[in-house]
Amino acid sequence: KVFNKIYWGYALKFNLPLIPYYLSSILLNSSDKLMINSMISTASAGFYGIAHSITGLISIITQSVNYSLIPYTLQAVKAEDVNGLRRTTSSCVAIVSVVCLGVMLFAKEGILIFATKDYIDAVWFIAPLTLSVLFSFLYGIIGNIMFYYEKTWQMSAITISCAVINIALNYFGIKAFGAIAAGYTTLICS
């Protein structure tokens, strides 16, 4: 049977709010570079892009860790094992924090691996963008619990709000402080 009203109703109720959630996530990740490019210069957008690419690699790692935590998180929430969940997620957060610290400490070397020394000014974007990856990882852990309780509308509202706030802060921050503001607005909105 292809159509079952109960299954389709549940699937739509759960998944429709995720469409604006994922679209807002894309907007949140791409608006910075577009705004820097249009408000300042292509060169500044290039510096930001290199830093964003480097921190994007960390984001892939943190998302992988988060995805591997999903089954355990769902089992722990179902079993009401709050202490076990806290210990496990705290350990993962500590590991991700150390990786992020390492990236920040070796940002200059990372830029020289991925680009030429002409892009060394991208180093100023690494710290706020790396911290935003850490905070996004924390949000992902909380998001797993929200998925369990089927709070997809709330997740969508949070992400849409962050995208709108990020664009507004970028507009005023880039005008006032230059391209570096985009890194910090991303951090604030993570």
ChimeraX attribute file (.defattr): number of C-alpha atoms within 10 A of each C-alpha:
attribute: neighborCount
match mode: 1-to-1
recipient: residues
	/A:1	3
	/A:2	5
	/A:3	7
	/A:4	8
	/A:5	9
	/A:6	8
	/A:7	10
	/A:8	12
	/A:9	11
	/A:10	10
	/A:11	11
	/A:12	11
	/A:13	14
	/A:14	15
	/A:15	15
	/A:16	13
	/A:17	17
	/A:18	19
	/A:19	12
	/A:20	17
	/A:21	22
	/A:22	14
	/A:23	15
	/A:24	21
	/A:25	16
	/A:26	12
	/A:27	18
	/A:28	21
	/A:29	16
	/A:30	13
	/A:31	17
	/A:32	25
	/A:33	21
	/A:34	15
	/A:35	18
	/A:36	26
	/A:37	17
	/A:38	10
	/A:39	16
	/A:40	15
	/A:41	13
	/A:42	14
	/A:43	12
	/A:44	19
	/A:45	21
	/A:46	17
	/A:47	24
	/A:48	28
	/A:49	19
	/A:50	22
	/A:51	28
	/A:52	23
	/A:53	14
	/A:54	20
	/A:55	26
	/A:56	17
	/A:57	12
	/A:58	19
	/A:59	22
	/A:60	12
	/A:61	15
	/A:62	24
	/A:63	17
	/A:64	11
	/A:65	16
	/A:66	22
	/A:67	15
	/A:68	11
	/A:69	18
	/A:70	18
	/A:71	11
	/A:72	15
	/A:73	25
	/A:74	17
	/A:75	13
	/A:76	17
	/A:77	16
	/A:78	12
	/A:79	9
	/A:80	11
	/A:81	12
	/A:82	13
	/A:83	10
	/A:84	14
	/A:85	18
	/A:86	13
	/A:87	11
	/A:88	15
	/A:89	18
	/A:90	13
	/A:91	12
	/A:92	18
	/A:93	20
	/A:94	12
	/A:95	13
	/A:96	21
	/A:97	18
	/A:98	12
	/A:99	17
	/A:100	24
	/A:101	16
	/A:102	12
	/A:103	19
	/A:104	22
	/A:105	13
	/A:106	13
	/A:107	23
	/A:108	18
	/A:109	15
	/A:110	19
	/A:111	23
	/A:112	14
	/A:113	11
	/A:114	13
	/A:115	14
	/A:116	9
	/A:117	13
	/A:118	10
	/A:119	19
	/A:120	18
	/A:121	17
	/A:122	23
	/A:123	20
	/A:124	18
	/A:125	24
	/A:126	28
	/A:127	21
	/A:128	22
	/A:129	27
	/A:130	29
	/A:131	22
	/A:132	23
	/A:133	26
	/A:134	23
	/A:135	18
	/A:136	19
	/A:137	23
	/A:138	19
	/A:139	15
	/A:140	18
	/A:141	20
	/A:142	13
	/A:143	20
	/A:144	20
	/A:145	18
	/A:146	15
	/A:147	14
	/A:148	15
	/A:149	11
	/A:150	15
	/A:151	15
	/A:152	21
	/A:153	17
	/A:154	15
	/A:155	20
	/A:156	21
	/A:157	16
	/A:158	14
	/A:159	22
	/A:160	20
	/A:161	13
	/A:162	21
	/A:163	24
	/A:164	15
	/A:165	17
	/A:166	25
	/A:167	20
	/A:168	13
	/A:169	19
	/A:170	26
	/A:171	19
	/A:172	13
	/A:173	18
	/A:174	21
	/A:175	14
	/A:176	10
	/A:177	11
	/A:178	16
	/A:179	26
	/A:180	19
	/A:181	22
	/A:182	28
	/A:183	25
	/A:184	21
	/A:185	24
	/A:186	26
	/A:187	20
	/A:188	16
	/A:189	20
	/A:190	21
